[in-house]
Amino acid sequence: MMNTVLLFVSCISAVVADMLLVWFSKDLHHNKIVLLAGVIIINLATFLWTYTMYKGIESATAITCYALFTVVGCSFLGIVVFKESISTVNAFGMGLGLLSLILVSIPK
């Protein structure tokens, strides 16, 4: 159970880091603190993700969770933070992605 929590924390950290790096690249002033925070957080997420795989989470499960969470999380943050538009198909896909995350995280 703890490995699953660490996996999801690493996924959340990666999404936050991705948001910070996109924010850095879209900002006209290019604040170096945002870049530094993004790089530090993405390294932390990578360390946690590697640790969970070392402690026994199957790589297929980890990669699936990471990919789904990154796509759904970054899409959601793009809508909320960067005010991007979303189509019905995209909303449906995000819902299915969340459902997939729930189904993958159910213990065997």
C-alpha positions as CSV (number, residue, x, y, z in Angstrom):
1,M,0.0,0.0,0.0
2,M,2.8,2.4,0.9
3,N,4.5,1.8,-2.5
4,T,1.2,2.7,-4.3
5,V,1.0,5.9,-2.3
6,L,4.6,6.8,-3.2
7,L,3.9,6.0,-6.8
8,F,1.0,8.5,-6.8
9,V,3.1,11.1,-5.0
10,S,5.7,10.8,-7.6
11,C,3.1,11.1,-10.3
12,I,1.6,14.2,-8.7
13,S,5.1,15.7,-8.3
14,A,5.9,15.1,-11.9
15,V,2.7,16.8,-13.0
16,V,3.5,19.8,-10.7
17,A,7.0,20.0,-12.1
18,D,5.7,19.8,-15.7
19,M,3.3,22.7,-14.9
20,L,6.2,24.7,-13.5
21,L,8.4,24.1,-16.5
22,V,5.5,25.0,-18.9
23,W,4.9,28.1,-16.9
24,F,8.6,29.0,-17.1
25,S,8.6,28.6,-20.8
26,K,5.4,30.6,-21.4
27,D,6.3,33.4,-19.1
28,L,7.9,36.4,-20.8
29,H,10.2,37.1,-17.9
30,H,11.5,33.5,-17.5
31,N,11.8,33.5,-13.7
32,K,14.8,31.3,-12.8
33,I,13.2,30.3,-9.5
34,V,10.4,28.6,-11.3
35,L,12.8,26.7,-13.5
36,L,14.9,25.6,-10.5
37,A,11.8,24.5,-8.6
38,G,10.6,22.5,-11.6
39,V,13.9,20.8,-12.1
40,I,14.2,19.9,-8.3
41,I,10.6,18.5,-8.2
42,I,11.0,16.4,-11.4
43,N,14.2,14.9,-9.9
44,L,12.4,14.1,-6.7
45,A,9.5,12.5,-8.7
46,T,12.1,10.4,-10.6
47,F,13.7,9.3,-7.4
48,L,10.4,8.3,-5.8
49,W,9.2,6.5,-9.0
50,T,12.5,4.5,-9.2
51,Y,12.2,3.7,-5.5
52,T,8.7,2.3,-5.8
53,M,9.8,0.1,-8.7
54,Y,12.8,-1.1,-6.6
55,K,10.5,-1.9,-3.7
56,G,8.2,-4.2,-5.8
57,I,5.7,-2.3,-7.9
58,E,5.6,-4.0,-11.3
59,S,7.1,-1.8,-14.0
60,A,4.0,-2.2,-16.2
61,T,1.7,-0.9,-13.5
62,A,4.1,1.9,-12.6
63,I,4.5,3.0,-16.2
64,T,0.7,2.8,-16.8
65,C,-0.1,4.9,-13.7
66,Y,2.6,7.4,-14.6
67,A,1.5,7.8,-18.2
68,L,-2.2,8.1,-17.4
69,F,-1.7,10.4,-14.4
70,T,0.6,12.7,-16.4
71,V,-1.8,13.0,-19.3
72,V,-4.9,13.5,-17.2
73,G,-3.1,15.8,-14.7
74,C,-1.4,18.0,-17.3
75,S,-4.6,18.3,-19.3
76,F,-6.5,19.3,-16.1
77,L,-3.9,21.9,-15.2
78,G,-3.8,23.2,-18.7
79,I,-7.6,23.9,-18.4
80,V,-7.4,25.4,-14.9
81,V,-4.1,27.3,-14.9
82,F,-3.5,28.2,-18.6
83,K,-7.2,28.6,-19.5
84,E,-7.0,26.2,-22.5
85,S,-10.2,25.1,-24.2
86,I,-11.4,21.5,-24.0
87,S,-13.6,19.5,-26.4
88,T,-16.2,16.9,-25.4
89,V,-13.9,14.2,-26.7
90,N,-11.0,15.5,-24.5
91,A,-13.3,15.6,-21.4
92,F,-14.5,12.1,-22.1
93,G,-10.9,10.9,-22.5
94,M,-9.9,12.5,-19.2
95,G,-12.8,10.8,-17.5
96,L,-11.7,7.4,-18.9
97,G,-8.1,8.1,-17.9
98,L,-9.2,8.8,-14.3
99,L,-11.3,5.6,-14.4
100,S,-8.3,3.7,-15.7
101,L,-6.2,5.1,-12.8
102,I,-8.7,3.8,-10.3
103,L,-8.9,0.4,-11.9
104,V,-5.1,0.1,-12.1
105,S,-4.7,1.1,-8.4
106,I,-7.1,-1.6,-7.1
107,P,-5.0,-4.3,-5.3
108,K,-4.9,-7.7,-6.9
